[in-house]
Amino acid sequence: MSTTACAAQQIITLYSDLALNPHKDFGWDKGIENARNQGYKEEWIKQLPAGVWDYCAAVGNPFSLGEIPTGSTVLDLGCGAGVDVCVAALLVGESGKVIGVDITPLMVETAKRHAAEANLHNVQVVEATLESLPFEDESVDIIISNGAINLTSSKEKVFAEAFRVLRPKGKLYFADMIKRSDIQASACCSQDSWADCVAGTLEKACLLAQISGAGFSDAQCMGHTHYTTSASTIGATFRAVKKG
Ligand SMILES: C[S@@+](CC[C@H](N)C(=O)[O-])C[C@H]1O[C@@H](n2cnc3c(N)ncnc32)[C@H](O)[C@@H]1O
């Protein structure tokens, strides 16, 4: 099996386990306390079923990075069990639309179930890879993502796809794990830790260069979060715009 196929299989195995066992300890923060620590609003916490929040593996809060206007179309890359999909659906309202994409079939099923349980009818969840999005050019207004891009085999392809599907003036708001620049590479990890959001992380400057390289303007790191997946990684939030 190639390294890429092997990493994808590790990801599907790990996140299927999470889909089936939300209370299991995987070694990283999740659940409603994690949502509160990341600044998710109490009004969202109250509006969604408690079971949805059990799955919140957010490494940061993409909703802190800019407005999500009513009526907009939002795409969540690596939506997992659909926590951010459901929050975005509350924000865009019935005149808007939210699409979640995930590689793990059991996560897609779980996200669909959560949207139905939350009575959100403006949600679509699709099984696909972030490196090859099954959507038309210039078809979404805002892309969000949380803890998923570091897991992908080619971040360049992911940002190129994000740029392609965004409309002019579209926004990219995401949180992700990055590699700490003050830790030696040798202190980092093997391919075995890819699915745990360690081995696939890049340093901030490298990630920003890849975002800009895909065509985005004003790529910025907005700060670090409390989240860690190893001694060599830290959560961070990013935003960029596709200039019109
Ligand atoms: C750490 S979880 C985060 C889930 C969710 N965003 C959250 O905040 O709770 C990462 C998710 O990304 C998905 N994923 C990883 N690599 C992917 C890829 N190449 N294409 C699509 N989804 C991917 C995994 O299946 C998993 O559900």
The ligand as an SDF file (V2000), in Angstrom:
LIG
                    3D

 27 29  0  0  0  0  0  0  0  0999 V2000
   -9.9870   15.6890   13.8020 C   0  0  0  0  0  0  0  0  0  0  0  0
  -11.4340   15.3160   12.8710 S   0  0  0  0  0  0  0  0  0  0  0  0
  -12.2500   16.8760   12.9680 C   0  0  0  0  0  0  0  0  0  0  0  0
  -13.7140   16.7820   12.6610 C   0  0  0  0  0  0  0  0  0  0  0  0
  -14.4950   18.0810   12.7760 C   0  0  0  0  0  0  0  0  0  0  0  0
  -14.0210   19.0790   11.8340 N   0  0  0  0  0  0  0  0  0  0  0  0
  -14.5110   18.6210   14.1810 C   0  0  0  0  0  0  0  0  0  0  0  0
  -14.0620   19.7560   14.3860 O   0  0  0  0  0  0  0  0  0  0  0  0
  -15.0050   17.9310   15.0830 O   0  0  0  0  0  0  0  0  0  0  0  0
  -10.8040   15.2870   11.1910 C   0  0  0  0  0  0  0  0  0  0  0  0
  -11.8100   14.7950   10.1280 C   0  0  0  0  0  0  0  0  0  0  0  0
  -11.2080   14.9840    8.8320 O   0  0  0  0  0  0  0  0  0  0  0  0
  -11.5310   13.8780    8.0050 C   0  0  0  0  0  0  0  0  0  0  0  0
  -10.4930   13.7750    6.9500 N   0  0  0  0  0  0  0  0  0  0  0  0
   -9.1830   13.5330    7.1200 C   0  0  0  0  0  0  0  0  0  0  0  0
   -8.5290   13.5260    5.9470 N   0  0  0  0  0  0  0  0  0  0  0  0
   -9.4590   13.7720    5.0040 C   0  0  0  0  0  0  0  0  0  0  0  0
   -9.4080   13.8890    3.5620 C   0  0  0  0  0  0  0  0  0  0  0  0
   -8.2560   13.7560    2.8900 N   0  0  0  0  0  0  0  0  0  0  0  0
  -10.5590   14.1570    2.9040 N   0  0  0  0  0  0  0  0  0  0  0  0
  -11.7420   14.3000    3.5860 C   0  0  0  0  0  0  0  0  0  0  0  0
  -11.8450   14.2020    4.9420 N   0  0  0  0  0  0  0  0  0  0  0  0
  -10.7190   13.9410    5.6390 C   0  0  0  0  0  0  0  0  0  0  0  0
  -11.5510   12.6920    8.9740 C   0  0  0  0  0  0  0  0  0  0  0  0
  -12.2950   11.6120    8.4710 O   0  0  0  0  0  0  0  0  0  0  0  0
  -12.1650   13.3150   10.2420 C   0  0  0  0  0  0  0  0  0  0  0  0
  -13.5540   13.1530   10.3020 O   0  0  0  0  0  0  0  0  0  0  0  0
  1  2  1  0
  2  3  1  0
  2 10  1  0
  3  4  1  0
  4  5  1  0
  5  6  1  0
  5  7  1  0
  7  8  2  0
  7  9  1  0
 10 11  1  0
 11 12  1  0
 11 26  1  0
 12 13  1  0
 13 14  1  0
 13 24  1  0
 14 15  1  0
 14 23  1  0
 15 16  2  0
 16 17  1  0
 17 18  1  0
 17 23  2  0
 18 19  1  0
 18 20  2  0
 20 21  1  0
 21 22  2  0
 22 23  1  0
 24 25  1  0
 24 26  1  0
 26 27  1  0
M  CHG  2   2   1   9  -1
M  END
$$$$
